[in-house]
Amino acid sequence: MRIAVAGLGNVGAAVVRLLQMNKNLLIARGADLTVCAVSARDKAIARSCDLSSVEWVDDPHALAARADIEVVVEVIGGAEGVALELVTAALNNGKHVVTANKAMIATHGIALALLAETSRLQLSFEAAVCGGVPTLKILREGLAANRISSVRGILNGTCNYVLTRMATEGLAFNAALAEAQRLGYAEADPAADIDGHDTANKLAILAALAFGVAPNVASIPTKGIRSVTQADIREAASRGGTIRLLGIGKRDQLGITQKVEPVFIPNGDPLFGINGVTNAIQISGDFAGDILVQGPGAGGDVTASAIVADLVDIARGHRGFAFGVLGANLQKSSN
Ligand code: HSE
């Protein structure tokens, strides 16, 4: 399967490197994947992958028009602009799309899913939620038989890293955030992380898969971690707990509610002790009961792992609705 990768930051470079390093293993697993073309802003930057046998294309839009490409991997980022133009054009031109772009999927996911469904193409975005943890696959496939009553989780690696470092090392907020940025966890604009918008995007996508509601980020009450102080963290510790930024989606008799906020997590809660860049999600299904998934939520390699898993699915011919149900059947969400 011939692939183009648009965007060669931490994630894009890791995708190319993974496909090169694990080529034979992937072939043995039914996925012969070749990166034919790449596009990024700056060709001169040193990267963690070998681009010597890959064609460099200056304009990412051109990738969507190429007859030799079957799948476009979009890791440019941003809800609008080049990423959305590229993905829309790729689907219009008969190419499957794999993306890690939670802002774009949370905002335009329904329109893109409808476009993919109309053209019988795959739109996949496992990497958009919880980095390397295959959370969407669990909801879409493993828990497909369940009515889900709640999804509750630590969905942003940067915030969790910052809160952990503030608690364990007594670091100031800005110093901890600078570390997270240096480690490649944060968004290009880290305000998206610390103000909770990244968590809200991920929650909106999770809620779509869990509850069958269209993502509606604007309707999610969202509070980030800017206001969390050392004093708050010490006070939480004195009560035997900790503070974590959670995305919470629930279905009850009154309907579906979603919110993002910093929450006191007592010792004994399944989300207690989830430290550093780790993400964790508790999912409650009516037959499966409570499921807890956790793992690294941000970083180039872990995100590449999820992207390539989506590519493997496409190569194997495993297809499915992007949000688990036909895009047209997603209900309107008003929260
Ligand atoms: N900035 C995001 C995070 C990256 O910290 O979780 C992964 O989505």
Boltz pocket constraint, residues with backbone or C-beta under 6 A from the ligand:
constraints:
  - pocket:
      binder: B
      contacts: [[A, 127], [A, 128], [A, 130], [A, 131], [A, 155], [A, 156], [A, 157], [A, 158], [A, 159], [A, 185], [A, 186], [A, 187], [A, 193], [A, 198], [A, 297], [A, 298], [A, 299]]
      max_distance: 6.0
